[in-house]
């Protein structure tokens, strides 16, 4: 799920599925650092340019050495893109869900 076109830089990344529509059920954010960090998550319909209305989380904090789990239940089209930003390179993001075949 979302692994076929994963691209990322040190503090920001995009995920999308090039196979079919998807049900995004959960995103986990893990902070491996000894200090708190903030993150943002946006869903960009059809890969649109990032805008304020695309954010589903903005400026949320993950405590040091902790994990946050978001239960979402979103249906994404094949062209939708999830964009993440972290204030620290010690945050990792994992998206879980299932692909919907026609």
Steps between C-alpha positions, in 0.01 A plus 500: 500500500647834391845350453527493123572872449637613832729798471639699786756749611639527847201680656218475247347226291215400270317171464256396231364180352536446127299178500143579608291691750580445866338507841744669735421375848793602719814712503758451774764758586799384704742740667836332557662810649550605861305822441149576376437567129214638292346374179247579229299268276307607191296316237537665161211401268629407154848612607389864526742766619514497878250743657366565851175309441692177427638460852343236722760564773706817540755569771423194714764393751644156567674471837856375525535123442126466437259396225175660388235304310235670287192298404364659184276293276563699179440376146768624262499505120805374315602859429474623861829563682572494873763759591680499835734748663701449820694751708762231564663227293428266794130469417379209289159465337316181408172485307275194524192409302377287216477537126159509334484317169229576248 
